[in-house]
Amino acid sequence: MKLHHIGIVVPRIKDSIGDLANYIKFETIGIPMPVGSQKVNICFLKVGEPFLELIEPVKKDSPVYDFAKNGGGIHHICFEVNDIHAQLDDMEKKGATVLVKPVIGFNNRLIAFVDLNMKNTRCGLIELLESKN
């Protein structure tokens, strides 16, 4: 398991790239791409490691629409894993709640979202991303 990116929900990717360019030097990785399962467009920014992922909802029924409407912000931390199903099984056995079961994410890679339900450490939403094999 390794840290892959920090996801940030934004109302508009184009505007956010402009805002961030005033403060941070980064490289845009590709162009905004759709993730149909989540009804969003995403764009990765390389600032070092991990990447920053900008997330823009494209439909009102997107899971992040209301968050973006209220200004957005940091949404999740993503970890890349070799076997998403085995990792989810292990996390569930330890008390985590799977919020979104594996679905196709960017570049046809499986993603899932979990809440670790930790009592002493609140780290927010966790995304798992299956490695490219």
C-alpha positions as CSV (number, residue, x, y, z in Angstrom):
1,M,0.0,0.0,0.0
2,K,1.3,3.4,-0.9
3,L,0.0,7.0,-0.7
4,H,-1.2,8.0,-4.2
5,H,-3.1,11.3,-4.0
6,I,-5.1,13.7,-2.0
7,G,-8.5,14.4,-3.5
8,I,-9.9,18.0,-3.4
9,V,-13.4,18.8,-4.5
10,V,-13.7,22.0,-6.5
11,P,-16.7,23.8,-8.2
12,R,-14.7,24.1,-11.4
13,I,-11.3,22.5,-12.3
14,K,-10.3,25.2,-14.7
15,D,-10.8,28.0,-12.1
16,S,-9.0,26.0,-9.4
17,I,-6.0,25.4,-11.6
18,G,-5.8,29.1,-12.1
19,D,-6.1,29.8,-8.4
20,L,-3.5,27.2,-7.4
21,A,-1.0,28.4,-10.1
22,N,-0.7,31.7,-8.2
23,Y,0.7,29.9,-5.2
24,I,2.1,26.5,-6.2
25,K,4.3,25.3,-9.0
26,F,2.8,22.1,-10.5
27,E,2.6,20.1,-13.6
28,T,-0.9,19.2,-14.9
29,I,-1.0,15.5,-15.7
30,G,-3.1,15.2,-18.9
31,I,-6.4,16.9,-19.3
32,P,-9.5,16.7,-17.1
33,M,-11.0,13.2,-17.6
34,P,-14.4,11.9,-16.7
35,V,-15.1,9.2,-14.1
36,G,-18.6,8.1,-15.0
37,S,-19.2,6.0,-11.9
38,Q,-18.8,9.0,-9.7
39,K,-20.3,11.6,-12.1
40,V,-17.2,13.8,-11.9
41,N,-14.3,15.1,-13.9
42,I,-10.9,14.8,-12.4
43,C,-7.5,16.3,-13.1
44,F,-4.2,15.3,-11.5
45,L,-1.5,17.9,-10.5
46,K,2.0,16.8,-9.9
47,V,3.5,18.9,-7.1
48,G,5.7,16.0,-5.9
49,E,4.4,13.0,-4.2
50,P,1.6,12.4,-3.6
51,F,-0.4,13.9,-6.5
52,L,-3.2,16.4,-5.9
53,E,-6.5,15.3,-7.6
54,L,-9.0,18.0,-8.4
55,I,-12.6,16.7,-8.5
56,E,-15.4,18.5,-10.2
57,P,-19.0,17.2,-10.2
58,V,-20.7,17.1,-13.5
59,K,-24.2,16.2,-12.4
60,K,-26.4,17.1,-9.5
61,D,-26.6,13.5,-8.4
62,S,-22.8,13.2,-8.1
63,P,-21.7,12.1,-4.6
64,V,-19.7,15.3,-4.3
65,Y,-22.1,17.8,-5.8
66,D,-23.3,19.3,-2.5
67,F,-19.8,19.5,-1.2
68,A,-18.6,21.4,-4.3
69,K,-21.7,23.7,-4.2
70,N,-20.6,24.7,-0.6
71,G,-17.1,25.5,-1.8
72,G,-15.5,22.1,-1.7
73,G,-12.2,21.3,0.0
74,I,-10.1,18.3,0.9
75,H,-12.3,15.2,0.3
76,H,-10.1,12.1,0.7
77,I,-6.7,10.5,0.9
78,C,-6.1,7.7,-1.6
79,F,-3.9,4.7,-1.2
80,E,-2.8,2.5,-4.1
81,V,-3.1,-1.3,-3.3
82,N,-2.3,-4.4,-5.2
83,D,-5.6,-6.3,-4.6
84,I,-8.5,-4.0,-3.7
85,H,-10.8,-6.9,-2.8
86,A,-8.3,-8.4,-0.3
87,Q,-7.6,-5.0,1.1
88,L,-11.3,-4.2,1.6
89,D,-11.9,-7.6,3.3
90,D,-9.0,-7.0,5.7
91,M,-10.2,-3.5,6.5
92,E,-13.8,-4.7,7.1
93,K,-12.5,-7.4,9.5
94,K,-10.8,-4.6,11.5
95,G,-13.9,-2.5,11.7
96,A,-13.9,-0.3,8.6
97,T,-17.1,0.5,6.7
98,V,-17.1,0.2,3.0
99,L,-19.0,3.2,1.7
100,V,-18.5,2.6,-2.1
101,K,-17.8,-1.0,-3.2
102,P,-15.2,-1.3,-6.1
103,V,-16.3,0.5,-9.2
104,I,-14.4,1.6,-12.3
105,G,-12.5,4.8,-11.7
106,F,-10.0,6.7,-13.8
107,N,-7.9,4.7,-16.4
108,N,-10.3,1.8,-15.9
109,R,-8.8,1.1,-12.5
110,L,-10.9,-0.1,-9.6
111,I,-11.6,2.3,-6.8
112,A,-13.5,2.0,-3.5
113,F,-14.2,4.3,-0.6
114,V,-14.0,3.4,3.1
115,D,-14.4,4.9,6.6
116,L,-11.9,3.4,8.9
117,N,-14.1,4.2,12.0
118,M,-11.1,4.9,14.2
119,K,-11.8,6.3,17.6
120,N,-8.6,8.1,18.3
121,T,-7.6,9.3,14.8
122,R,-9.9,11.0,12.3
123,C,-8.4,11.0,8.9
124,G,-11.6,11.4,6.9
125,L,-12.6,9.4,3.8
126,I,-10.1,6.9,2.4
127,E,-10.1,5.9,-1.2
128,L,-8.4,2.7,-2.4
129,L,-7.1,2.5,-5.9
130,E,-6.1,-0.8,-7.4
131,S,-2.6,-0.9,-8.9
132,K,-2.0,-1.3,-12.6
133,N,-1.1,-4.9,-13.2
